[in-house]
Amino acid sequence: MVKVTSAEMQKRFGQYSELAQREPVSITNHGRESLVLMSAAEFQRLKALDTRNAYYAHEIPEHLAEALEKAEPPGWTADLDHLMEP
């Protein structure tokens, strides 16, 4: 993956946007990776792999609500019970 500074990206946006059609471009700010520029097609491909869902409490499907009600905490969490005492 090509790394460029944000200043370099601003100067040569056209060049790096063309490059991002072929491979991701990492954009750094103050020496730290800040953003990644990639093609819309690659973004859509990655997004399609994410099958997770987020729900508000009132939207949780019945089968998930039942699974949560039946769930038991792992055994190692008993070590933390003392933290709940007043």
Beta strands, then each sheet from edge to edge (+ up, - down):
strand 1: 2-5
strand 2: 25-29
strand 3: 32-37
sheet 1: 1+ 2+ 3-
end
